[in-house]
Amino acid sequence: MNQKVSIFKPCPLYEGQKIRIQDSPLEGDWEIVKVSKFKITLRCPISGKELVKDRFLAFHEEREQEWPKN
């Protein structure tokens, strides 16, 4: 019997990429500083604070818009 299944793929990430995270405790604008197979380092463009996190991003859409959002 077929079931409804949600499929997630890790999105391609690269250093210098500007991203906006939505619906997360890390919500907001970030720049990707470093990428490895299992970790990413994010930098806040406002405060300059850096965080090292497990890779957790799934790609939704890409669009041209203001960054960082004020």
mmJSON file of the N, C-alpha and C atoms, coordinates in Angstrom:
{"data_MODEL":{"atom_site":{
"group_PDB":["ATOM","ATOM","ATOM","ATOM","ATOM","ATOM","ATOM","ATOM","ATOM","ATOM","ATOM","ATOM","ATOM","ATOM","ATOM","ATOM","ATOM","ATOM","ATOM","ATOM","ATOM","ATOM","ATOM","ATOM","ATOM","ATOM","ATOM","ATOM","ATOM","ATOM","ATOM","ATOM","ATOM","ATOM","ATOM","ATOM","ATOM","ATOM","ATOM","ATOM","ATOM","ATOM","ATOM","ATOM","ATOM","ATOM","ATOM","ATOM","ATOM","ATOM","ATOM","ATOM","ATOM","ATOM","ATOM","ATOM","ATOM","ATOM","ATOM","ATOM","ATOM","ATOM","ATOM","ATOM","ATOM","ATOM","ATOM","ATOM","ATOM","ATOM","ATOM","ATOM","ATOM","ATOM","ATOM","ATOM","ATOM","ATOM","ATOM","ATOM","ATOM","ATOM","ATOM","ATOM","ATOM","ATOM","ATOM","ATOM","ATOM","ATOM","ATOM","ATOM","ATOM","ATOM","ATOM","ATOM","ATOM","ATOM","ATOM","ATOM","ATOM","ATOM","ATOM","ATOM","ATOM","ATOM","ATOM","ATOM","ATOM","ATOM","ATOM","ATOM","ATOM","ATOM","ATOM","ATOM","ATOM","ATOM","ATOM","ATOM","ATOM","ATOM","ATOM","ATOM","ATOM","ATOM","ATOM","ATOM","ATOM","ATOM","ATOM","ATOM","ATOM","ATOM","ATOM","ATOM","ATOM","ATOM","ATOM","ATOM","ATOM","ATOM","ATOM","ATOM","ATOM","ATOM","ATOM","ATOM","ATOM","ATOM","ATOM","ATOM","ATOM","ATOM","ATOM","ATOM","ATOM","ATOM","ATOM","ATOM","ATOM","ATOM","ATOM","ATOM","ATOM","ATOM","ATOM","ATOM","ATOM","ATOM","ATOM","ATOM","ATOM","ATOM","ATOM","ATOM","ATOM","ATOM","ATOM","ATOM","ATOM","ATOM","ATOM","ATOM","ATOM","ATOM","ATOM","ATOM","ATOM","ATOM","ATOM","ATOM","ATOM","ATOM","ATOM","ATOM","ATOM","ATOM","ATOM","ATOM","ATOM","ATOM","ATOM","ATOM","ATOM","ATOM","ATOM","ATOM","ATOM","ATOM"],
"id":[1,2,3,4,5,6,7,8,9,10,11,12,13,14,15,16,17,18,19,20,21,22,23,24,25,26,27,28,29,30,31,32,33,34,35,36,37,38,39,40,41,42,43,44,45,46,47,48,49,50,51,52,53,54,55,56,57,58,59,60,61,62,63,64,65,66,67,68,69,70,71,72,73,74,75,76,77,78,79,80,81,82,83,84,85,86,87,88,89,90,91,92,93,94,95,96,97,98,99,100,101,102,103,104,105,106,107,108,109,110,111,112,113,114,115,116,117,118,119,120,121,122,123,124,125,126,127,128,129,130,131,132,133,134,135,136,137,138,139,140,141,142,143,144,145,146,147,148,149,150,151,152,153,154,155,156,157,158,159,160,161,162,163,164,165,166,167,168,169,170,171,172,173,174,175,176,177,178,179,180,181,182,183,184,185,186,187,188,189,190,191,192,193,194,195,196,197,198,199,200,201,202,203,204,205,206,207,208,209,210],
"type_symbol":["N","C","C","N","C","C","N","C","C","N","C","C","N","C","C","N","C","C","N","C","C","N","C","C","N","C","C","N","C","C","N","C","C","N","C","C","N","C","C","N","C","C","N","C","C","N","C","C","N","C","C","N","C","C","N","C","C","N","C","C","N","C","C","N","C","C","N","C","C","N","C","C","N","C","C","N","C","C","N","C","C","N","C","C","N","C","C","N","C","C","N","C","C","N","C","C","N","C","C","N","C","C","N","C","C","N","C","C","N","C","C","N","C","C","N","C","C","N","C","C","N","C","C","N","C","C","N","C","C","N","C","C","N","C","C","N","C","C","N","C","C","N","C","C","N","C","C","N","C","C","N","C","C","N","C","C","N","C","C","N","C","C","N","C","C","N","C","C","N","C","C","N","C","C","N","C","C","N","C","C","N","C","C","N","C","C","N","C","C","N","C","C","N","C","C","N","C","C","N","C","C","N","C","C","N","C","C","N","C","C"],
"label_atom_id":["N","CA","C","N","CA","C","N","CA","C","N","CA","C","N","CA","C","N","CA","C","N","CA","C","N","CA","C","N","CA","C","N","CA","C","N","CA","C","N","CA","C","N","CA","C","N","CA","C","N","CA","C","N","CA","C","N","CA","C","N","CA","C","N","CA","C","N","CA","C","N","CA","C","N","CA","C","N","CA","C","N","CA","C","N","CA","C","N","CA","C","N","CA","C","N","CA","C","N","CA","C","N","CA","C","N","CA","C","N","CA","C","N","CA","C","N","CA","C","N","CA","C","N","CA","C","N","CA","C","N","CA","C","N","CA","C","N","CA","C","N","CA","C","N","CA","C","N","CA","C","N","CA","C","N","CA","C","N","CA","C","N","CA","C","N","CA","C","N","CA","C","N","CA","C","N","CA","C","N","CA","C","N","CA","C","N","CA","C","N","CA","C","N","CA","C","N","CA","C","N","CA","C","N","CA","C","N","CA","C","N","CA","C","N","CA","C","N","CA","C","N","CA","C","N","CA","C","N","CA","C","N","CA","C","N","CA","C","N","CA","C","N","CA","C"],
"label_alt_id":[null,null,null,null,null,null,null,null,null,null,null,null,null,null,null,null,null,null,null,null,null,null,null,null,null,null,null,null,null,null,null,null,null,null,null,null,null,null,null,null,null,null,null,null,null,null,null,null,null,null,null,null,null,null,null,null,null,null,null,null,null,null,null,null,null,null,null,null,null,null,null,null,null,null,null,null,null,null,null,null,null,null,null,null,null,null,null,null,null,null,null,null,null,null,null,null,null,null,null,null,null,null,null,null,null,null,null,null,null,null,null,null,null,null,null,null,null,null,null,null,null,null,null,null,null,null,null,null,null,null,null,null,null,null,null,null,null,null,null,null,null,null,null,null,null,null,null,null,null,null,null,null,null,null,null,null,null,null,null,null,null,null,null,null,null,null,null,null,null,null,null,null,null,null,null,null,null,null,null,null,null,null,null,null,null,null,null,null,null,null,null,null,null,null,null,null,null,null,null,null,null,null,null,null,null,null,null,null,null,null],
"label_comp_id":["MET","MET","MET","ASN","ASN","ASN","GLN","GLN","GLN","LYS","LYS","LYS","VAL","VAL","VAL","SER","SER","SER","ILE","ILE","ILE","PHE","PHE","PHE","LYS","LYS","LYS","PRO","PRO","PRO","CYS","CYS","CYS","PRO","PRO","PRO","LEU","LEU","LEU","TYR","TYR","TYR","GLU","GLU","GLU","GLY","GLY","GLY","GLN","GLN","GLN","LYS","LYS","LYS","ILE","ILE","ILE","ARG","ARG","ARG","ILE","ILE","ILE","GLN","GLN","GLN","ASP","ASP","ASP","SER","SER","SER","PRO","PRO","PRO","LEU","LEU","LEU","GLU","GLU","GLU","GLY","GLY","GLY","ASP","ASP","ASP","TRP","TRP","TRP","GLU","GLU","GLU","ILE","ILE","ILE","VAL","VAL","VAL","LYS","LYS","LYS","VAL","VAL","VAL","SER","SER","SER","LYS","LYS","LYS","PHE","PHE","PHE","LYS","LYS","LYS","ILE","ILE","ILE","THR","THR","THR","LEU","LEU","LEU","ARG","ARG","ARG","CYS","CYS","CYS","PRO","PRO","PRO","ILE","ILE","ILE","SER","SER","SER","GLY","GLY","GLY","LYS","LYS","LYS","GLU","GLU","GLU","LEU","LEU","LEU","VAL","VAL","VAL","LYS","LYS","LYS","ASP","ASP","ASP","ARG","ARG","ARG","PHE","PHE","PHE","LEU","LEU","LEU","ALA","ALA","ALA","PHE","PHE","PHE","HIS","HIS","HIS","GLU","GLU","GLU","GLU","GLU","GLU","ARG","ARG","ARG","GLU","GLU","GLU","GLN","GLN","GLN","GLU","GLU","GLU","TRP","TRP","TRP","PRO","PRO","PRO","LYS","LYS","LYS","ASN","ASN","ASN"],
"label_asym_id":["A","A","A","A","A","A","A","A","A","A","A","A","A","A","A","A","A","A","A","A","A","A","A","A","A","A","A","A","A","A","A","A","A","A","A","A","A","A","A","A","A","A","A","A","A","A","A","A","A","A","A","A","A","A","A","A","A","A","A","A","A","A","A","A","A","A","A","A","A","A","A","A","A","A","A","A","A","A","A","A","A","A","A","A","A","A","A","A","A","A","A","A","A","A","A","A","A","A","A","A","A","A","A","A","A","A","A","A","A","A","A","A","A","A","A","A","A","A","A","A","A","A","A","A","A","A","A","A","A","A","A","A","A","A","A","A","A","A","A","A","A","A","A","A","A","A","A","A","A","A","A","A","A","A","A","A","A","A","A","A","A","A","A","A","A","A","A","A","A","A","A","A","A","A","A","A","A","A","A","A","A","A","A","A","A","A","A","A","A","A","A","A","A","A","A","A","A","A","A","A","A","A","A","A","A","A","A","A","A","A"],
"label_entity_id":["1","1","1","1","1","1","1","1","1","1","1","1","1","1","1","1","1","1","1","1","1","1","1","1","1","1","1","1","1","1","1","1","1","1","1","1","1","1","1","1","1","1","1","1","1","1","1","1","1","1","1","1","1","1","1","1","1","1","1","1","1","1","1","1","1","1","1","1","1","1","1","1","1","1","1","1","1","1","1","1","1","1","1","1","1","1","1","1","1","1","1","1","1","1","1","1","1","1","1","1","1","1","1","1","1","1","1","1","1","1","1","1","1","1","1","1","1","1","1","1","1","1","1","1","1","1","1","1","1","1","1","1","1","1","1","1","1","1","1","1","1","1","1","1","1","1","1","1","1","1","1","1","1","1","1","1","1","1","1","1","1","1","1","1","1","1","1","1","1","1","1","1","1","1","1","1","1","1","1","1","1","1","1","1","1","1","1","1","1","1","1","1","1","1","1","1","1","1","1","1","1","1","1","1","1","1","1","1","1","1"],
"label_seq_id":[1,1,1,2,2,2,3,3,3,4,4,4,5,5,5,6,6,6,7,7,7,8,8,8,9,9,9,10,10,10,11,11,11,12,12,12,13,13,13,14,14,14,15,15,15,16,16,16,17,17,17,18,18,18,19,19,19,20,20,20,21,21,21,22,22,22,23,23,23,24,24,24,25,25,25,26,26,26,27,27,27,28,28,28,29,29,29,30,30,30,31,31,31,32,32,32,33,33,33,34,34,34,35,35,35,36,36,36,37,37,37,38,38,38,39,39,39,40,40,40,41,41,41,42,42,42,43,43,43,44,44,44,45,45,45,46,46,46,47,47,47,48,48,48,49,49,49,50,50,50,51,51,51,52,52,52,53,53,53,54,54,54,55,55,55,56,56,56,57,57,57,58,58,58,59,59,59,60,60,60,61,61,61,62,62,62,63,63,63,64,64,64,65,65,65,66,66,66,67,67,67,68,68,68,69,69,69,70,70,70],
"pdbx_PDB_ins_code":[null,null,null,null,null,null,null,null,null,null,null,null,null,null,null,null,null,null,null,null,null,null,null,null,null,null,null,null,null,null,null,null,null,null,null,null,null,null,null,null,null,null,null,null,null,null,null,null,null,null,null,null,null,null,null,null,null,null,null,null,null,null,null,null,null,null,null,null,null,null,null,null,null,null,null,null,null,null,null,null,null,null,null,null,null,null,null,null,null,null,null,null,null,null,null,null,null,null,null,null,null,null,null,null,null,null,null,null,null,null,null,null,null,null,null,null,null,null,null,null,null,null,null,null,null,null,null,null,null,null,null,null,null,null,null,null,null,null,null,null,null,null,null,null,null,null,null,null,null,null,null,null,null,null,null,null,null,null,null,null,null,null,null,null,null,null,null,null,null,null,null,null,null,null,null,null,null,null,null,null,null,null,null,null,null,null,null,null,null,null,null,null,null,null,null,null,null,null,null,null,null,null,null,null,null,null,null,null,null,null],
"Cartn_x":[0.843,0.0,0.888,0.607,1.369,1.006,1.997,1.817,2.393,1.888,2.452,3.766,4.842,6.174,6.786,7.312,8.039,9.509,10.075,11.459,12.276,13.386,14.262,15.622,16.175,17.523,18.337,19.58,20.407,20.629,20.57,20.774,22.263,22.663,24.069,24.437,25.527,25.976,27.388,27.697,29.052,29.435,30.723,31.232,30.907,30.468,30.082,28.608,27.894,26.469,25.682,24.762,23.901,22.557,22.112,20.891,19.952,18.687,17.689,16.993,17.055,16.43,15.075,14.055,12.708,12.206,11.287,10.619,11.607,12.566,13.605,14.102,14.651,15.275,16.418,16.989,18.06,17.516,16.242,15.595,16.338,16.524,17.166,18.161,18.935,19.912,21.278,21.951,23.256,24.109,25.415,26.351,27.06,27.226,27.933,29.429,30.148,31.574,32.404,31.959,32.708,31.727,32.057,31.198,32.054,31.601,32.224,31.108,31.47,30.481,29.379,29.728,28.761,28.449,29.266,29.096,29.077,28.452,28.543,28.827,29.555,29.784,29.006,28.149,27.305,27.775,27.667,28.004,26.81,26.444,25.394,25.967,25.299,25.829,25.708,24.911,24.715,25.723,25.744,26.607,27.995,28.126,29.392,29.575,28.603,28.684,28.696,29.543,29.636,29.156,28.485,27.995,28.42,28.843,29.123,27.969,27.323,26.138,26.262,25.526,25.372,24.628,24.905,24.174,22.713,21.836,20.418,19.513,20.075,19.27,18.724,17.468,16.834,16.375,16.649,16.379,14.892,14.388,12.986,12.834,13.428,13.36,14.5,14.749,15.774,15.152,15.416,14.89,15.799,15.68,16.44,15.702,16.39,15.775,16.85,16.434,17.353,17.935,19.234,19.885,21.01,21.179,20.276,19.001,17.974,16.682,16.709,16.335,16.326,14.99],
"Cartn_y":[-1.181,0.0,1.245,2.155,3.4,4.314,4.98,5.921,7.267,8.331,9.656,9.753,10.111,10.169,11.531,12.188,13.446,13.111,13.656,13.369,14.647,14.553,15.687,15.393,16.388,16.294,17.435,17.182,18.301,19.252,20.529,21.485,21.718,22.036,22.343,23.654,23.658,24.839,25.194,26.495,26.92,28.131,28.288,29.404,30.72,31.702,33.005,33.092,31.974,31.953,32.733,33.574,34.344,33.644,33.383,32.608,33.31,32.966,33.41,32.161,31.957,30.81,31.248,30.452,30.751,29.622,29.957,28.983,28.113,28.747,28.044,28.948,28.372,29.211,30.06,29.654,30.424,31.343,31.65,32.465,33.774,34.111,35.368,35.191,36.23,36.237,35.787,34.973,34.428,34.331,34.342,34.043,32.744,31.865,30.619,30.892,30.63,30.916,29.677,28.506,27.271,26.116,25.181,24.02,22.759,21.763,20.443,19.42,18.165,17.125,17.098,17.416,17.304,18.619,19.649,20.911,22.105,23.196,24.487,25.556,26.57,27.732,28.883,29.496,30.606,31.886,33.008,34.321,35.249,35.923,36.938,38.19,38.728,39.901,41.187,41.182,42.372,42.392,41.323,41.282,40.702,39.932,39.263,37.972,37.628,36.413,35.187,34.201,32.966,31.787,30.856,29.632,28.444,27.368,26.116,25.171,24.676,23.828,22.583,21.531,20.384,20.858,20.243,20.598,20.233,21.201,20.99,21.602,22.256,23.018,22.155,22.389,21.788,22.94,22.856,23.947,24.064,25.298,25.532,26.334,27.524,28.348,29.347,29.916,30.939,32.126,33.345,34.544,35.727,36.719,37.965,38.854,39.305,40.212,40.853,41.84,42.55,41.591,41.745,40.92,41.732,41.841,41.311,42.133,41.49,42.14,42.994,44.248,45.15,45.17],
"Cartn_z":[0.0,0.0,0.0,-0.883,-0.943,0.214,0.742,1.84,1.43,2.009,1.783,2.548,1.848,2.448,2.154,3.164,2.981,2.762,1.689,1.34,1.478,2.209,2.427,1.817,1.148,0.602,1.175,1.552,1.988,0.812,1.088,0.002,-0.191,-1.425,-1.666,-0.973,-0.249,0.478,0.05,0.056,-0.295,0.544,0.757,1.539,0.846,1.624,1.102,0.738,0.794,0.455,1.497,1.034,1.914,1.988,3.224,3.403,4.376,4.305,5.272,5.796,7.109,7.745,8.283,7.997,8.468,9.359,10.253,11.117,11.892,12.544,13.286,14.419,15.487,16.511,15.947,14.816,14.172,13.084,13.15,12.127,11.9,10.634,10.282,9.158,8.903,7.831,8.346,7.536,7.875,6.617,6.82,5.742,6.111,5.145,5.399,5.276,6.362,6.443,6.096,6.555,6.326,6.182,5.304,5.065,5.113,5.868,5.836,5.605,5.568,5.306,6.368,7.613,8.701,9.422,9.237,9.979,9.036,9.494,8.815,9.858,9.45,10.301,9.689,10.506,10.084,10.747,10.03,10.603,10.432,11.524,11.479,10.806,9.766,9.079,9.894,10.934,11.775,12.922,13.708,14.897,14.628,13.547,13.262,14.048,14.901,15.706,14.797,15.126,14.355,15.185,14.518,15.144,14.306,14.953,14.259,14.577,13.532,13.7,12.839,13.229,12.345,11.1,9.972,8.75,8.946,8.782,9.067,8.005,7.013,6.067,4.939,4.623,3.459,2.567,1.292,0.367,0.066,0.073,-0.247,-1.536,-1.586,-2.793,-2.799,-3.958,-4.096,-4.815,-4.316,-4.961,-4.727,-5.582,-5.445,-4.457,-3.418,-2.456,-1.602,-0.82,0.074,1.094,1.366,2.387,3.005,4.296,5.305,5.395,5.853,6.004,7.264,7.128,8.294,8.977],
"occupancy":[1.0,1.0,1.0,1.0,1.0,1.0,1.0,1.0,1.0,1.0,1.0,1.0,1.0,1.0,1.0,1.0,1.0,1.0,1.0,1.0,1.0,1.0,1.0,1.0,1.0,1.0,1.0,1.0,1.0,1.0,1.0,1.0,1.0,1.0,1.0,1.0,1.0,1.0,1.0,1.0,1.0,1.0,1.0,1.0,1.0,1.0,1.0,1.0,1.0,1.0,1.0,1.0,1.0,1.0,1.0,1.0,1.0,1.0,1.0,1.0,1.0,1.0,1.0,1.0,1.0,1.0,1.0,1.0,1.0,1.0,1.0,1.0,1.0,1.0,1.0,1.0,1.0,1.0,1.0,1.0,1.0,1.0,1.0,1.0,1.0,1.0,1.0,1.0,1.0,1.0,1.0,1.0,1.0,1.0,1.0,1.0,1.0,1.0,1.0,1.0,1.0,1.0,1.0,1.0,1.0,1.0,1.0,1.0,1.0,1.0,1.0,1.0,1.0,1.0,1.0,1.0,1.0,1.0,1.0,1.0,1.0,1.0,1.0,1.0,1.0,1.0,1.0,1.0,1.0,1.0,1.0,1.0,1.0,1.0,1.0,1.0,1.0,1.0,1.0,1.0,1.0,1.0,1.0,1.0,1.0,1.0,1.0,1.0,1.0,1.0,1.0,1.0,1.0,1.0,1.0,1.0,1.0,1.0,1.0,1.0,1.0,1.0,1.0,1.0,1.0,1.0,1.0,1.0,1.0,1.0,1.0,1.0,1.0,1.0,1.0,1.0,1.0,1.0,1.0,1.0,1.0,1.0,1.0,1.0,1.0,1.0,1.0,1.0,1.0,1.0,1.0,1.0,1.0,1.0,1.0,1.0,1.0,1.0,1.0,1.0,1.0,1.0,1.0,1.0,1.0,1.0,1.0,1.0,1.0,1.0],
"B_iso_or_equiv":[0.0,0.0,0.0,0.0,0.0,0.0,0.0,0.0,0.0,0.0,0.0,0.0,0.0,0.0,0.0,0.0,0.0,0.0,0.0,0.0,0.0,0.0,0.0,0.0,0.0,0.0,0.0,0.0,0.0,0.0,0.0,0.0,0.0,0.0,0.0,0.0,0.0,0.0,0.0,0.0,0.0,0.0,0.0,0.0,0.0,0.0,0.0,0.0,0.0,0.0,0.0,0.0,0.0,0.0,0.0,0.0,0.0,0.0,0.0,0.0,0.0,0.0,0.0,0.0,0.0,0.0,0.0,0.0,0.0,0.0,0.0,0.0,0.0,0.0,0.0,0.0,0.0,0.0,0.0,0.0,0.0,0.0,0.0,0.0,0.0,0.0,0.0,0.0,0.0,0.0,0.0,0.0,0.0,0.0,0.0,0.0,0.0,0.0,0.0,0.0,0.0,0.0,0.0,0.0,0.0,0.0,0.0,0.0,0.0,0.0,0.0,0.0,0.0,0.0,0.0,0.0,0.0,0.0,0.0,0.0,0.0,0.0,0.0,0.0,0.0,0.0,0.0,0.0,0.0,0.0,0.0,0.0,0.0,0.0,0.0,0.0,0.0,0.0,0.0,0.0,0.0,0.0,0.0,0.0,0.0,0.0,0.0,0.0,0.0,0.0,0.0,0.0,0.0,0.0,0.0,0.0,0.0,0.0,0.0,0.0,0.0,0.0,0.0,0.0,0.0,0.0,0.0,0.0,0.0,0.0,0.0,0.0,0.0,0.0,0.0,0.0,0.0,0.0,0.0,0.0,0.0,0.0,0.0,0.0,0.0,0.0,0.0,0.0,0.0,0.0,0.0,0.0,0.0,0.0,0.0,0.0,0.0,0.0,0.0,0.0,0.0,0.0,0.0,0.0,0.0,0.0,0.0,0.0,0.0,0.0],
"pdbx_formal_charge":[null,null,null,null,null,null,null,null,null,null,null,null,null,null,null,null,null,null,null,null,null,null,null,null,null,null,null,null,null,null,null,null,null,null,null,null,null,null,null,null,null,null,null,null,null,null,null,null,null,null,null,null,null,null,null,null,null,null,null,null,null,null,null,null,null,null,null,null,null,null,null,null,null,null,null,null,null,null,null,null,null,null,null,null,null,null,null,null,null,null,null,null,null,null,null,null,null,null,null,null,null,null,null,null,null,null,null,null,null,null,null,null,null,null,null,null,null,null,null,null,null,null,null,null,null,null,null,null,null,null,null,null,null,null,null,null,null,null,null,null,null,null,null,null,null,null,null,null,null,null,null,null,null,null,null,null,null,null,null,null,null,null,null,null,null,null,null,null,null,null,null,null,null,null,null,null,null,null,null,null,null,null,null,null,null,null,null,null,null,null,null,null,null,null,null,null,null,null,null,null,null,null,null,null,null,null,null,null,null,null],
"auth_seq_id":[1,1,1,2,2,2,3,3,3,4,4,4,5,5,5,6,6,6,7,7,7,8,8,8,9,9,9,10,10,10,11,11,11,12,12,12,13,13,13,14,14,14,15,15,15,16,16,16,17,17,17,18,18,18,19,19,19,20,20,20,21,21,21,22,22,22,23,23,23,24,24,24,25,25,25,26,26,26,27,27,27,28,28,28,29,29,29,30,30,30,31,31,31,32,32,32,33,33,33,34,34,34,35,35,35,36,36,36,37,37,37,38,38,38,39,39,39,40,40,40,41,41,41,42,42,42,43,43,43,44,44,44,45,45,45,46,46,46,47,47,47,48,48,48,49,49,49,50,50,50,51,51,51,52,52,52,53,53,53,54,54,54,55,55,55,56,56,56,57,57,57,58,58,58,59,59,59,60,60,60,61,61,61,62,62,62,63,63,63,64,64,64,65,65,65,66,66,66,67,67,67,68,68,68,69,69,69,70,70,70],
"auth_comp_id":["MET","MET","MET","ASN","ASN","ASN","GLN","GLN","GLN","LYS","LYS","LYS","VAL","VAL","VAL","SER","SER","SER","ILE","ILE","ILE","PHE","PHE","PHE","LYS","LYS","LYS","PRO","PRO","PRO","CYS","CYS","CYS","PRO","PRO","PRO","LEU","LEU","LEU","TYR","TYR","TYR","GLU","GLU","GLU","GLY","GLY","GLY","GLN","GLN","GLN","LYS","LYS","LYS","ILE","ILE","ILE","ARG","ARG","ARG","ILE","ILE","ILE","GLN","GLN","GLN","ASP","ASP","ASP","SER","SER","SER","PRO","PRO","PRO","LEU","LEU","LEU","GLU","GLU","GLU","GLY","GLY","GLY","ASP","ASP","ASP","TRP","TRP","TRP","GLU","GLU","GLU","ILE","ILE","ILE","VAL","VAL","VAL","LYS","LYS","LYS","VAL","VAL","VAL","SER","SER","SER","LYS","LYS","LYS","PHE","PHE","PHE","LYS","LYS","LYS","ILE","ILE","ILE","THR","THR","THR","LEU","LEU","LEU","ARG","ARG","ARG","CYS","CYS","CYS","PRO","PRO","PRO","ILE","ILE","ILE","SER","SER","SER","GLY","GLY","GLY","LYS","LYS","LYS","GLU","GLU","GLU","LEU","LEU","LEU","VAL","VAL","VAL","LYS","LYS","LYS","ASP","ASP","ASP","ARG","ARG","ARG","PHE","PHE","PHE","LEU","LEU","LEU","ALA","ALA","ALA","PHE","PHE","PHE","HIS","HIS","HIS","GLU","GLU","GLU","GLU","GLU","GLU","ARG","ARG","ARG","GLU","GLU","GLU","GLN","GLN","GLN","GLU","GLU","GLU","TRP","TRP","TRP","PRO","PRO","PRO","LYS","LYS","LYS","ASN","ASN","ASN"],
"auth_asym_id":["A","A","A","A","A","A","A","A","A","A","A","A","A","A","A","A","A","A","A","A","A","A","A","A","A","A","A","A","A","A","A","A","A","A","A","A","A","A","A","A","A","A","A","A","A","A","A","A","A","A","A","A","A","A","A","A","A","A","A","A","A","A","A","A","A","A","A","A","A","A","A","A","A","A","A","A","A","A","A","A","A","A","A","A","A","A","A","A","A","A","A","A","A","A","A","A","A","A","A","A","A","A","A","A","A","A","A","A","A","A","A","A","A","A","A","A","A","A","A","A","A","A","A","A","A","A","A","A","A","A","A","A","A","A","A","A","A","A","A","A","A","A","A","A","A","A","A","A","A","A","A","A","A","A","A","A","A","A","A","A","A","A","A","A","A","A","A","A","A","A","A","A","A","A","A","A","A","A","A","A","A","A","A","A","A","A","A","A","A","A","A","A","A","A","A","A","A","A","A","A","A","A","A","A","A","A","A","A","A","A"],
"auth_atom_id":["N","CA","C","N","CA","C","N","CA","C","N","CA","C","N","CA","C","N","CA","C","N","CA","C","N","CA","C","N","CA","C","N","CA","C","N","CA","C","N","CA","C","N","CA","C","N","CA","C","N","CA","C","N","CA","C","N","CA","C","N","CA","C","N","CA","C","N","CA","C","N","CA","C","N","CA","C","N","CA","C","N","CA","C","N","CA","C","N","CA","C","N","CA","C","N","CA","C","N","CA","C","N","CA","C","N","CA","C","N","CA","C","N","CA","C","N","CA","C","N","CA","C","N","CA","C","N","CA","C","N","CA","C","N","CA","C","N","CA","C","N","CA","C","N","CA","C","N","CA","C","N","CA","C","N","CA","C","N","CA","C","N","CA","C","N","CA","C","N","CA","C","N","CA","C","N","CA","C","N","CA","C","N","CA","C","N","CA","C","N","CA","C","N","CA","C","N","CA","C","N","CA","C","N","CA","C","N","CA","C","N","CA","C","N","CA","C","N","CA","C","N","CA","C","N","CA","C","N","CA","C","N","CA","C","N","CA","C","N","CA","C","N","CA","C"],
"pdbx_PDB_model_num":[1,1,1,1,1,1,1,1,1,1,1,1,1,1,1,1,1,1,1,1,1,1,1,1,1,1,1,1,1,1,1,1,1,1,1,1,1,1,1,1,1,1,1,1,1,1,1,1,1,1,1,1,1,1,1,1,1,1,1,1,1,1,1,1,1,1,1,1,1,1,1,1,1,1,1,1,1,1,1,1,1,1,1,1,1,1,1,1,1,1,1,1,1,1,1,1,1,1,1,1,1,1,1,1,1,1,1,1,1,1,1,1,1,1,1,1,1,1,1,1,1,1,1,1,1,1,1,1,1,1,1,1,1,1,1,1,1,1,1,1,1,1,1,1,1,1,1,1,1,1,1,1,1,1,1,1,1,1,1,1,1,1,1,1,1,1,1,1,1,1,1,1,1,1,1,1,1,1,1,1,1,1,1,1,1,1,1,1,1,1,1,1,1,1,1,1,1,1,1,1,1,1,1,1,1,1,1,1,1,1]
}}}
